[in-house]
């Protein structure tokens, strides 16, 4: 492992990378890495199918919570299926944070398709090159209104509060009248965790906001190329986003009857869709003549989904 990491040529900027071999299901192996003293523990998904990967993650969480010395840090678990998330949270309790990467990426892709330019914003915020999210406790701000907190950081943008009264849940964009309590932490966007700090409240001259009407939503025409096992969740996200009369064209090699069966088995009521209409087309998105059979110039946005060979043979 150390040789493979060394070949990457990363500049770790003083960070030491220590490799140990073993199984996270064996307590003796966990002691090799002083798991009880770790500030944070990350459990990655495996390359198995979704249910097998999540079952393994659940066993790892059970193993971690069984450490006699206890855990000082919290556990972040990568899940593969949204339906398995509640079980892992139930077993892990307050120490557990789950990330359903497959679902998150799907939702991000939909938002990026609907709003051109958003992909660059996500890359900047979620990367490490520019500004990122940081959470920090500032005792001197206790008792201050969030409206005043917004103008207290010259070099950061406050956008939420980590609530001590709700076991650390995040409240995004709270009301200006929300008063910070003891233990609350401020979520900001900043260049680095040591580049910002609260300053004395600046003098602000009260003005009037212009009355900007909400722009109307118009029907859109979206093209999905490919298939994924949770495509029904993506359709429901679009159902919530798009205006009535919108069309979702689904272009892939899955037979139309099989698609309807898969969508229904996933819990989706096709006849219950009110904002979008599904249009099914069969074909391969990598074959040009198949793509040319579609009215590509009429689509407002297009998304390409990966279609694993396993899905084609065995189903979702």
LOMI-179346 format. One record per residue: chain; z, x, y of N, C-alpha, C in turn. Coordinates in steps of 0.1 Angstrom, whole numbers, padded with zeros to 4 digits. Atoms other than C-alpha are relative to their C-alpha. Layout:
BEGIN
['A' [Z X Y] [Z X Y] [Z X Y]]
...
***
This chain:
BEGIN
['A' [0000 0008 -0012] [0000 0000 0000] [0000 0009 0013]]
['A' [-0001 -0009 -0011] [0009 0028 0024] [-0013 0006 0003]]
['A' [0013 -0007 -0002] [-0025 0045 0019] [-0010 -0010 0005]]
['A' [0009 0010 -0006] [-0043 0012 0025] [0002 -0003 0014]]
['A' [-0004 0002 -0014] [-0024 0006 0057] [-0004 0012 0009]]
['A' [0003 -0012 -0008] [-0030 0042 0068] [-0015 0000 0003]]
['A' [0014 0000 -0002] [-0068 0037 0064] [-0004 -0010 0011]]
['A' [0004 0010 -0010] [-0068 0008 0089] [0000 0007 0014]]
['A' [0000 -0007 -0012] [-0061 0033 0117] [0006 -0007 0012]]
['A' [-0007 0007 -0011] [-0038 0010 0137] [0010 0009 0007]]
['A' [-0011 -0007 -0008] [-0016 0023 0165] [0012 -0009 0000]]
['A' [-0012 0008 0001] [0018 0010 0156] [0010 0002 0011]]
['A' [-0008 -0001 -0013] [0033 0022 0189] [0015 0002 -0004]]
['A' [-0014 -0003 0004] [0065 0036 0172] [0006 -0009 -0011]]
['A' [-0005 0009 0010] [0069 0008 0147] [-0002 0007 -0014]]
['A' [0001 -0005 0014] [0077 0020 0111] [-0004 -0011 -0009]]
['A' [0004 0009 0011] [0060 0003 0082] [0004 0005 -0013]]
['A' [-0006 -0005 0013] [0080 0006 0050] [-0005 -0010 -0011]]
['A' [0005 0008 0012] [0065 -0006 0017] [0009 0001 -0012]]
['A' [-0008 0000 0012] [0084 -0017 -0013] [-0007 -0010 -0010]]
['A' [0006 0009 0010] [0071 -0032 -0046] [0011 -0008 -0007]]
['A' [-0010 0008 0007] [0088 -0060 -0064] [-0004 -0015 0001]]
['A' [0002 0015 0000] [0090 -0098 -0068] [0010 -0007 0009]]
['A' [-0009 0008 -0009] [0105 -0121 -0041] [0008 -0010 -0008]]
['A' [-0007 0009 0008] [0117 -0142 -0070] [0012 0006 -0007]]
['A' [-0011 -0008 0007] [0141 -0115 -0083] [0010 0005 0011]]
['A' [-0010 -0004 -0010] [0173 -0110 -0063] [0002 0015 0001]]
['A' [-0001 -0015 -0001] [0175 -0073 -0072] [-0011 0006 0008]]
['A' [0011 -0006 -0008] [0141 -0067 -0057] [0002 -0004 0015]]
['A' [-0003 0004 -0013] [0151 -0086 -0026] [0010 0009 0007]]
['A' [-0010 -0009 -0006] [0180 -0063 -0021] [-0006 0014 0004]]
['A' [0007 -0013 -0003] [0156 -0033 -0020] [-0004 0000 0015]]
['A' [0005 0001 -0014] [0144 -0046 0014] [0011 -0005 0009]]
['A' [-0011 0005 -0008] [0178 -0056 0027] [-0003 -0014 0006]]
['A' [0004 0013 -0005] [0167 -0092 0030] [0011 -0007 0008]]
['A' [-0011 0007 -0007] [0201 -0104 0042] [0001 0005 0014]]
['A' [-0001 -0005 -0014] [0198 -0082 0073] [-0013 -0001 0008]]
['A' [0013 0002 -0007] [0162 -0091 0082] [0001 -0010 0012]]
['A' [0000 0009 -0011] [0157 -0106 0116] [-0009 -0012 -0002]]
['A' [0009 0011 0004] [0128 -0128 0102] [-0006 0004 -0013]]
['A' [0006 -0002 0013] [0113 -0133 0068] [-0013 -0009 0000]]
['A' [0013 0007 0000] [0076 -0143 0064] [-0004 -0001 -0015]]
['A' [0004 0002 0014] [0065 -0159 0031] [-0015 -0004 0001]]
['A' [0014 0003 -0001] [0027 -0158 0028] [-0005 -0008 -0011]]
['A' [0006 0008 0011] [0005 -0182 0008] [-0007 0010 -0009]]
['A' [0007 -0008 0009] [-0011 -0168 -0023] [-0014 -0005 -0001]]
['A' [0015 0004 0001] [-0048 -0170 -0033] [-0002 -0010 -0011]]
['A' [0002 0010 0010] [-0042 -0197 -0059] [-0004 -0013 0008]]
['A' [0003 0013 -0007] [-0051 -0234 -0052] [0012 -0004 0007]]
['A' [-0010 0003 -0009] [-0031 -0252 -0027] [0014 -0004 -0006]]
['A' [-0012 0004 0006] [-0005 -0268 -0050] [0007 0011 -0007]]
['A' [-0006 -0011 0007] [0001 -0237 -0070] [0006 0010 0010]]
['A' [-0005 -0009 -0011] [0005 -0216 -0038] [0013 -0006 0006]]
['A' [-0012 0006 -0006] [0030 -0241 -0023] [0011 0000 -0010]]
['A' [-0011 -0001 0010] [0049 -0242 -0056] [0006 0014 -0001]]
['A' [-0006 -0013 0000] [0053 -0205 -0055] [0008 0003 0013]]
['A' [-0008 -0001 -0012] [0064 -0206 -0019] [0013 -0007 -0001]]
['A' [-0012 0008 0001] [0090 -0232 -0028] [0010 0009 -0009]]
['A' [-0008 -0009 0009] [0103 -0208 -0056] [0006 0011 0008]]
['A' [-0005 -0011 -0008] [0105 -0180 -0031] [0011 -0004 0010]]
['A' [-0011 0005 -0009] [0125 -0201 -0006] [0013 -0002 -0008]]
['A' [-0012 0002 0008] [0149 -0211 -0034] [0007 0014 -0003]]
['A' [-0005 -0013 0002] [0153 -0174 -0042] [0007 0006 0012]]
['A' [-0005 -0005 -0012] [0159 -0165 -0006] [0013 -0007 0004]]
['A' [-0012 0007 -0004] [0185 -0192 0000] [0011 0003 -0010]]
['A' [-0010 -0003 0009] [0203 -0180 -0031] [0006 0014 0001]]
['A' [-0005 -0014 -0002] [0211 -0145 -0017] [0015 -0002 0004]]
['A' [-0014 0002 -0002] [0249 -0142 -0019] [0005 0004 0014]]
['A' [-0004 -0005 -0013] [0252 -0122 0013] [-0004 -0009 0012]]
['A' [0005 0009 -0010] [0234 -0150 0032] [-0011 0007 0008]]
['A' [0011 -0006 -0008] [0205 -0145 0056] [0004 -0001 0015]]
['A' [-0003 -0001 -0014] [0208 -0134 0092] [-0012 -0006 0008]]
['A' [0011 0004 -0007] [0173 -0143 0102] [-0006 -0014 -0005]]
['A' [0006 0013 0005] [0151 -0174 0098] [-0013 0003 -0008]]
['A' [0010 -0002 0010] [0123 -0179 0073] [-0013 -0008 0005]]
['A' [0013 0007 -0003] [0086 -0187 0082] [-0008 0000 -0012]]
['A' [0007 0002 0012] [0067 -0201 0053] [-0014 -0005 0003]]
['A' [0014 0005 -0001] [0029 -0204 0052] [-0003 -0010 -0012]]
['A' [0003 0010 0010] [0020 -0236 0034] [-0016 -0002 0000]]
['A' [0014 0003 0002] [-0014 -0246 0020] [-0004 -0015 0001]]
['A' [0003 0015 0000] [-0011 -0284 0019] [0011 -0007 0008]]
['A' [-0009 0007 -0009] [0004 -0306 0046] [0010 -0009 -0008]]
['A' [-0009 0009 0008] [0018 -0330 0019] [0012 0007 -0006]]
['A' [-0011 -0007 0006] [0040 -0303 0004] [0010 0006 0010]]
['A' [-0009 -0006 -0010] [0056 -0293 0037] [0014 -0006 0000]]
['A' [-0014 0006 0000] [0086 -0318 0036] [0009 0005 -0011]]
['A' [-0009 -0004 0011] [0098 -0306 0002] [0006 0014 0003]]
['A' [-0005 -0014 -0004] [0100 -0269 0014] [0010 -0001 0011]]
['A' [-0010 0001 -0010] [0118 -0280 0045] [0013 -0006 -0005]]
['A' [-0012 0006 0006] [0142 -0301 0025] [0009 0011 -0008]]
['A' [-0007 -0011 0008] [0151 -0271 0002] [0005 0011 0009]]
['A' [-0004 -0011 -0008] [0153 -0245 0030] [0009 -0004 0011]]
['A' [-0009 0005 -0011] [0171 -0266 0056] [-0003 0006 0014]]
['A' [0003 -0004 -0014] [0175 -0253 0092] [-0006 0014 0001]]
['A' [0005 -0013 -0001] [0165 -0218 0083] [-0015 0001 -0001]]
['A' [0014 0000 0004] [0130 -0228 0074] [-0009 -0005 0012]]
['A' [0011 0005 -0008] [0099 -0230 0097] [-0013 0001 -0008]]
['A' [0012 -0001 0008] [0067 -0239 0080] [-0013 0000 0009]]
['A' [0013 0000 -0006] [0031 -0233 0091] [-0011 -0003 -0010]]
['A' [0011 0004 0009] [0003 -0252 0074] [-0013 0005 0006]]
['A' [0011 -0007 -0007] [-0024 -0227 0084] [-0013 -0008 -0001]]
['A' [0012 0007 0003] [-0052 -0247 0068] [-0002 -0012 0010]]
['A' [0001 0012 -0009] [-0044 -0278 0088] [0000 0004 0015]]
['A' [0000 -0004 -0014] [-0037 -0260 0121] [-0013 0005 0004]]
['A' [0013 -0005 -0004] [-0070 -0241 0120] [-0010 -0011 0001]]
['A' [0009 0011 -0001] [-0088 -0273 0113] [0001 -0008 0013]]
['A' [-0002 0008 -0013] [-0073 -0291 0143] [-0005 0009 0012]]
['A' [0005 -0009 -0011] [-0080 -0260 0165] [-0015 0000 0001]]
['A' [0014 0000 0000] [-0116 -0260 0154] [-0006 -0013 0006]]
['A' [0005 0013 -0006] [-0120 -0297 0163] [0002 0000 0015]]
['A' [-0003 0000 -0015] [-0104 -0292 0198] [-0010 0010 0006]]
['A' [0010 -0010 -0005] [-0127 -0261 0203] [-0014 -0006 0001]]
['A' [0013 0006 0001] [-0157 -0281 0193] [-0002 -0010 0012]]
['A' [0001 0010 -0010] [-0149 -0309 0217] [0001 0005 0015]]
['A' [-0002 -0006 -0013] [-0140 -0286 0246] [-0005 0014 0000]]
['A' [0006 -0013 0000] [-0163 -0256 0250] [0008 0010 0009]]
['A' [-0008 -0009 -0007] [-0144 -0225 0261] [0014 0001 -0004]]
['A' [-0014 0001 0004] [-0111 -0235 0245] [0002 0011 -0010]]
['A' [-0002 -0010 0011] [-0117 -0210 0216] [0005 0014 0007]]
['A' [-0004 -0012 -0007] [-0114 -0181 0241] [0014 0000 0005]]
['A' [-0014 0002 -0005] [-0082 -0195 0255] [0010 0002 -0012]]
['A' [-0009 -0001 0012] [-0066 -0198 0220] [0000 0015 -0004]]
['A' [0000 -0014 0004] [-0077 -0162 0212] [0009 0008 0009]]
['A' [-0008 -0008 -0010] [-0061 -0149 0244] [0015 -0003 -0002]]
['A' [-0014 0004 0000] [-0028 -0168 0240] [0006 0004 -0014]]
['A' [-0005 -0003 0013] [-0024 -0163 0202] [-0002 0014 -0004]]
['A' [0002 -0014 0004] [-0035 -0127 0202] [0011 0009 0007]]
['A' [-0010 -0009 -0005] [-0017 -0096 0215] [-0006 0008 0012]]
['A' [0006 -0008 -0011] [-0041 -0083 0242] [0004 -0005 0014]]
['A' [-0003 0005 -0013] [-0033 -0106 0271] [0013 -0007 0000]]
['A' [-0013 0007 -0001] [-0006 -0131 0278] [0003 -0008 -0013]]
['A' [-0004 0007 0012] [0013 -0147 0249] [0012 -0009 0003]]
['A' [-0012 0008 -0001] [0041 -0172 0243] [0013 0009 -0002]]
['A' [-0013 -0007 0003] [0077 -0159 0246] [0011 -0010 0003]]
['A' [-0012 0009 -0001] [0111 -0177 0242] [0012 0009 0003]]
['A' [-0011 -0008 -0004] [0141 -0163 0259] [0011 -0008 0007]]
['A' [-0011 0006 -0006] [0176 -0173 0270] [0003 0006 0013]]
['A' [-0004 -0005 -0013] [0185 -0171 0307] [0012 -0008 0004]]
['A' [-0013 0007 -0003] [0222 -0180 0312] [0001 -0004 0015]]
['A' [-0001 0003 -0014] [0218 -0179 0350] [-0008 -0013 0004]]
['A' [0008 0012 -0003] [0194 -0209 0348] [0007 -0013 -0005]]
['A' [-0008 0011 0005] [0220 -0232 0331] [0003 -0010 0012]]
['A' [-0002 0009 -0010] [0223 -0264 0351] [-0011 -0002 0010]]
['A' [0011 0001 -0010] [0190 -0260 0369] [-0010 -0010 -0006]]
['A' [0011 0009 0003] [0163 -0287 0369] [-0012 0008 -0005]]
['A' [0012 -0007 0005] [0132 -0278 0350] [-0011 0001 0011]]
['A' [0009 -0001 -0011] [0112 -0286 0381] [0002 0012 0009]]
['A' [-0003 -0012 -0007] [0130 -0257 0398] [-0003 0012 -0009]]
['A' [0003 -0011 0009] [0125 -0235 0367] [-0015 0004 0001]]
['A' [0014 -0002 -0001] [0088 -0239 0371] [-0004 0010 0011]]
['A' [0003 -0009 -0012] [0088 -0220 0404] [0009 0012 0000]]
['A' [-0010 -0011 0000] [0115 -0195 0394] [-0005 0013 -0006]]
['A' [0005 -0012 0006] [0093 -0171 0375] [-0013 0004 0007]]
['A' [0013 -0004 -0007] [0067 -0152 0397] [-0010 0005 -0010]]
['A' [0009 -0007 0010] [0052 -0134 0366] [-0001 -0007 -0013]]
['A' [0001 0008 0012] [0053 -0162 0340] [-0002 -0014 0003]]
['A' [0003 0014 -0001] [0044 -0198 0334] [0009 -0007 -0009]]
['A' [-0009 0008 0009] [0073 -0219 0320] [-0008 -0013 -0005]]
['A' [0007 0012 0005] [0059 -0246 0297] [0008 -0008 -0010]]
['A' [-0009 0008 0010] [0088 -0258 0275] [0014 0006 -0001]]
['A' [-0014 -0004 0002] [0124 -0256 0264] [0003 -0001 -0014]]
['A' [-0005 0001 0014] [0139 -0247 0231] [0014 -0005 0001]]
['A' [-0012 0008 -0002] [0167 -0272 0229] [0012 0004 -0010]]
['A' [-0011 -0003 0008] [0201 -0260 0217] [0006 -0012 -0006]]
['A' [-0007 0012 0005] [0213 -0296 0213] [-0008 -0007 -0011]]
['A' [0009 0006 0011] [0184 -0304 0188] [-0003 0010 -0010]]
['A' [0002 -0010 0010] [0188 -0274 0165] [-0012 0008 0002]]
['A' [0011 -0009 -0003] [0162 -0254 0183] [-0014 -0006 0000]]
['A' [0013 0006 -0001] [0134 -0279 0185] [-0006 0002 0014]]
['A' [0007 -0003 -0013] [0108 -0273 0212] [-0004 -0013 0007]]
['A' [0004 0011 -0009] [0103 -0297 0241] [-0010 0005 0009]]
['A' [0011 -0005 -0009] [0069 -0291 0257] [-0001 -0008 0012]]
['A' [0002 0007 -0013] [0064 -0299 0293] [0010 -0011 0003]]
['A' [-0010 0010 -0002] [0097 -0316 0299] [-0001 -0006 0014]]
['A' [0000 0006 -0013] [0103 -0339 0329] [0006 0010 0010]]
['A' [-0006 -0008 -0011] [0111 -0322 0362] [0015 -0001 0001]]
['A' [-0014 0003 -0002] [0145 -0338 0362] [0009 0004 -0012]]
['A' [-0008 -0005 0011] [0155 -0323 0328] [0009 0011 0005]]
['A' [-0009 -0010 -0004] [0186 -0302 0334] [0003 0009 -0012]]
['A' [-0002 -0010 0011] [0190 -0270 0313] [0015 0000 -0003]]
['A' [-0014 0000 0005] [0221 -0269 0291] [0003 0013 -0006]]
['A' [-0004 -0013 0006] [0241 -0240 0277] [-0007 0001 -0014]]
['A' [0007 -0002 0012] [0221 -0225 0249] [-0015 -0002 0000]]
['A' [0014 0003 -0001] [0187 -0238 0260] [-0007 0013 0003]]
['A' [0009 -0011 -0003] [0159 -0212 0260] [-0013 -0005 0006]]
['A' [0012 0003 -0008] [0128 -0211 0282] [-0013 0005 -0008]]
['A' [0013 -0004 0006] [0093 -0210 0266] [-0010 0002 0012]]
['A' [0009 -0004 -0011] [0068 -0192 0289] [-0012 0006 -0006]]
['A' [0012 -0008 0003] [0034 -0177 0289] [0001 0012 0009]]
['A' [-0002 -0012 -0008] [0037 -0141 0301] [-0008 0012 -0007]]
['A' [0008 -0011 0006] [0020 -0107 0296] [0008 0007 -0011]]
['A' [-0009 -0006 0010] [0050 -0092 0277] [0014 -0005 0001]]
['A' [-0014 0005 -0001] [0086 -0100 0269] [0009 0007 0010]]
['A' [-0008 -0007 -0010] [0098 -0075 0295] [-0007 0001 0013]]
['A' [0007 -0001 -0013] [0074 -0082 0323] [0004 -0012 0009]]
['A' [-0004 0012 -0009] [0091 -0114 0337] [0015 -0002 0000]]
['A' [-0015 0003 -0001] [0125 -0125 0349] [0001 -0011 0011]]
['A' [-0001 0010 -0011] [0137 -0154 0371] [0004 0007 0013]]
['A' [-0002 -0005 -0013] [0138 -0148 0408] [0006 -0012 0009]]
['A' [-0005 0010 -0008] [0155 -0167 0437] [-0011 -0011 0003]]
['A' [0009 0011 -0003] [0139 -0201 0444] [-0008 0002 0013]]
['A' [0008 -0001 -0013] [0110 -0198 0469] [0001 -0012 0008]]
['A' [0001 0012 -0008] [0107 -0221 0498] [-0013 -0007 -0002]]
['A' [0012 0008 0003] [0083 -0248 0490] [-0001 -0012 0010]]
['A' [0003 0011 -0009] [0067 -0272 0515] [-0005 -0012 -0008]]
['A' [0004 0012 0008] [0064 -0307 0501] [-0013 -0005 0005]]
['A' [0013 0006 -0004] [0029 -0321 0501] [-0003 -0012 -0008]]
['A' [0004 0012 0007] [0010 -0350 0486] [-0012 0004 -0009]]
['A' [0010 -0003 0009] [-0011 -0348 0455] [-0012 -0010 0002]]
['A' [0011 0009 -0001] [-0046 -0363 0457] [0000 -0010 -0011]]
['A' [0001 0011 0010] [-0052 -0395 0438] [-0014 0003 -0008]]
['A' [0011 -0003 0008] [-0076 -0382 0411] [-0001 -0010 -0012]]
['A' [0001 0010 0011] [-0089 -0410 0388] [-0003 0006 -0013]]
['A' [0002 -0005 0014] [-0089 -0405 0351] [-0015 -0002 -0004]]
['A' [0014 0002 0004] [-0125 -0398 0340] [-0002 -0009 -0012]]
['A' [0002 0008 0012] [-0139 -0424 0316] [-0004 0008 -0012]]
['A' [0005 -0006 0012] [-0145 -0415 0280] [-0012 -0007 -0005]]
['A' [0013 0006 0005] [-0180 -0419 0266] [-0001 0004 -0015]]
['A' [0002 -0003 0014] [-0191 -0421 0230] [-0007 0014 -0002]]
['A' [0005 -0013 0003] [-0199 -0387 0214] [-0006 0000 -0014]]
['A' [0006 -0001 0013] [-0220 -0376 0185] [0003 0014 -0005]]
['A' [-0005 -0012 0005] [-0204 -0349 0163] [-0007 0003 -0014]]
['A' [0005 -0004 0012] [-0219 -0330 0134] [0010 0009 -0008]]
['A' [-0008 -0009 0009] [-0198 -0316 0105] [-0009 0005 -0011]]
['A' [0008 -0006 0011] [-0215 -0291 0083] [0010 0006 -0010]]
['A' [-0009 -0005 0010] [-0197 -0284 0050] [0011 -0010 -0003]]
['A' [-0010 0009 0005] [-0167 -0299 0033] [0013 0008 -0002]]
['A' [-0013 -0007 0003] [-0130 -0291 0029] [0009 -0011 -0006]]
['A' [-0008 0009 0008] [-0103 -0307 0008] [0008 -0010 0009]]
['A' [-0008 0009 -0009] [-0084 -0322 0038] [-0009 -0006 0011]]
['A' [0009 0005 -0010] [-0115 -0335 0056] [0004 -0014 0005]]
['A' [-0005 0013 -0005] [-0099 -0369 0058] [0010 0001 0012]]
['A' [-0009 -0002 -0011] [-0072 -0355 0081] [-0008 0003 0012]]
['A' [0008 -0004 -0012] [-0099 -0340 0104] [-0007 -0012 0005]]
['A' [0006 0013 -0005] [-0116 -0374 0106] [0009 -0008 0008]]
['A' [-0010 0008 -0007] [-0084 -0391 0116] [0003 0007 0014]]
['A' [-0002 -0007 -0012] [-0079 -0364 0143] [-0011 -0004 0010]]
['A' [0011 0005 -0009] [-0114 -0373 0157] [0001 -0014 0004]]
['A' [-0002 0015 -0003] [-0106 -0410 0154] [0009 -0002 0012]]
['A' [-0010 0001 -0011] [-0077 -0404 0178] [-0006 0005 0013]]
['A' [0005 -0007 -0012] [-0097 -0382 0202] [-0012 -0007 0007]]
['A' [0013 0005 -0006] [-0131 -0399 0206] [0001 -0015 0004]]
['A' [0001 0013 -0005] [-0141 -0430 0224] [-0007 -0009 -0010]]
['A' [0007 0010 0009] [-0153 -0462 0206] [-0015 0002 0001]]
['A' [0014 -0001 0001] [-0189 -0461 0195] [-0005 0014 -0003]]
['A' [0003 -0013 0003] [-0188 -0424 0186] [-0005 0001 -0015]]
['A' [0005 -0002 0013] [-0206 -0411 0155] [0004 0014 -0005]]
['A' [-0003 -0013 0007] [-0195 -0384 0130] [-0010 0001 -0011]]
['A' [0010 -0003 0010] [-0224 -0370 0110] [0005 0010 -0010]]
['A' [-0005 -0009 0010] [-0213 -0354 0077] [-0011 0006 -0008]]
['A' [0012 -0006 0006] [-0239 -0329 0064] [0005 0010 -0010]]
['A' [-0004 -0009 0010] [-0231 -0312 0031] [-0006 -0004 -0013]]
['A' [0006 0002 0013] [-0240 -0310 -0006] [0008 -0010 -0009]]
['A' [-0008 0010 0008] [-0213 -0335 -0018] [-0007 -0013 0000]]
['A' [0007 0013 0000] [-0230 -0367 -0030] [0008 -0010 0008]]
['A' [-0006 0010 -0009] [-0224 -0397 -0007] [0011 -0008 -0007]]
['A' [-0010 0009 0007] [-0206 -0418 -0033] [0013 0009 -0003]]
['A' [-0012 -0009 0002] [-0183 -0388 -0042] [0008 0002 0012]]
['A' [-0007 -0001 -0013] [-0175 -0384 -0005] [0009 -0011 0002]]
['A' [-0008 0012 -0002] [-0163 -0419 -0002] [0012 -0001 -0009]]
['A' [-0011 -0001 0009] [-0142 -0415 -0033] [0011 0010 0004]]
['A' [-0010 -0010 -0004] [-0126 -0383 -0021] [0008 -0004 0013]]
['A' [-0006 0004 -0012] [-0119 -0398 0013] [0011 -0011 -0003]]
['A' [-0009 0011 0004] [-0103 -0429 -0002] [0012 0005 -0008]]
['A' [-0011 -0006 0007] [-0082 -0408 -0026] [0009 0008 0009]]
['A' [-0008 -0008 -0010] [-0070 -0388 0004] [0008 -0010 0008]]
['A' [-0008 0009 -0007] [-0055 -0420 0018] [-0007 -0006 0012]]
['A' [0006 0005 -0012] [-0081 -0429 0044] [-0007 -0013 -0002]]
['A' [0007 0013 0000] [-0093 -0464 0051] [-0013 0001 0008]]
['A' [0012 -0002 -0007] [-0129 -0460 0059] [-0004 -0012 0009]]
['A' [0004 0012 -0007] [-0134 -0496 0070] [0010 -0002 0012]]
['A' [-0009 0002 -0011] [-0104 -0492 0093] [-0003 0009 0012]]
['A' [0004 -0009 -0012] [-0121 -0466 0116] [-0005 -0009 0011]]
['A' [0004 0008 -0011] [-0125 -0482 0150] [-0008 0007 0011]]
['A' [0006 -0008 -0010] [-0137 -0454 0172] [-0012 0008 -0004]]
['A' [0011 -0008 0005] [-0161 -0435 0150] [-0007 -0007 -0012]]
['A' [0008 0004 0011] [-0189 -0443 0126] [-0004 0012 -0008]]
['A' [0004 -0011 0009] [-0195 -0421 0096] [-0015 -0001 -0004]]
['A' [0014 0000 0004] [-0231 -0411 0090] [-0002 0012 -0010]]
['A' [0001 -0010 0010] [-0237 -0393 0057] [-0014 0005 -0002]]
['A' [0013 -0006 0003] [-0265 -0368 0051] [0003 0011 -0010]]
['A' [-0002 -0010 0011] [-0269 -0346 0020] [-0010 0012 0003]]
['A' [0008 -0012 -0003] [-0282 -0310 0024] [0008 0012 0000]]
['A' [-0006 -0013 -0001] [-0274 -0273 0026] [-0002 0005 0014]]
['A' [0000 -0005 -0014] [-0265 -0260 0061] [-0006 0013 0001]]
['A' [0006 -0013 -0001] [-0279 -0226 0053] [-0015 0000 -0002]]
['A' [0015 0002 0002] [-0314 -0239 0045] [-0006 -0006 0013]]
['A' [0005 0004 -0013] [-0334 -0242 0077] [-0007 -0014 -0001]]
['A' [0007 0012 0000] [-0356 -0270 0066] [0009 -0012 -0002]]
['A' [-0010 0011 0001] [-0325 -0291 0057] [0005 -0003 0014]]
['A' [-0006 0002 -0014] [-0311 -0285 0092] [-0010 -0007 0009]]
['A' [0010 0006 -0009] [-0344 -0294 0108] [-0003 -0014 -0002]]
['A' [0001 0014 0002] [-0343 -0328 0092] [0010 -0008 0008]]
['A' [-0011 0007 -0008] [-0313 -0336 0115] [-0004 0000 0015]]
['A' [0003 0000 -0015] [-0316 -0346 0152] [0010 0009 0007]]
['A' [-0010 -0010 -0005] [-0298 -0314 0162] [0002 -0001 0016]]
['A' [-0001 0000 -0015] [-0306 -0318 0199] [0008 -0012 0006]]
['A' [-0008 0012 -0005] [-0287 -0351 0201] [0015 0001 -0002]]
['A' [-0014 -0001 0003] [-0253 -0338 0190] [0007 0006 0012]]
['A' [-0008 -0006 -0011] [-0226 -0331 0216] [0007 0012 -0005]]
['A' [-0007 -0012 0005] [-0208 -0306 0193] [-0002 0000 -0015]]
['A' [0002 -0002 0014] [-0211 -0291 0158] [0011 0009 -0005]]
['A' [-0010 -0008 0006] [-0185 -0277 0134] [-0005 0004 -0014]]
['A' [0004 -0005 0013] [-0191 -0256 0103] [0013 0002 -0008]]
['A' [-0011 -0002 0009] [-0166 -0260 0075] [-0004 0007 -0013]]
['A' [0002 -0008 0012] [-0163 -0237 0045] [0001 -0010 -0012]]
['A' [-0001 0008 0012] [-0171 -0254 0012] [0002 0009 -0012]]
['A' [-0002 -0009 0011] [-0155 -0235 -0016] [-0007 -0005 -0013]]
['A' [0007 0004 0012] [-0173 -0234 -0049] [0009 -0008 -0010]]
['A' [-0010 0008 0008] [-0141 -0247 -0066] [-0001 -0015 0003]]
['A' [0001 0014 -0004] [-0145 -0279 -0047] [-0012 -0007 -0006]]
['A' [0012 0006 0005] [-0180 -0284 -0058] [0000 -0003 -0015]]
['A' [0000 0001 0015] [-0172 -0280 -0095] [0011 -0009 -0004]]
['A' [-0012 0007 0005] [-0137 -0295 -0098] [0005 -0011 0009]]
['A' [-0005 0010 -0010] [-0133 -0317 -0067] [0011 0006 0008]]
['A' [-0010 -0005 -0009] [-0106 -0313 -0040] [0013 0004 -0007]]
***
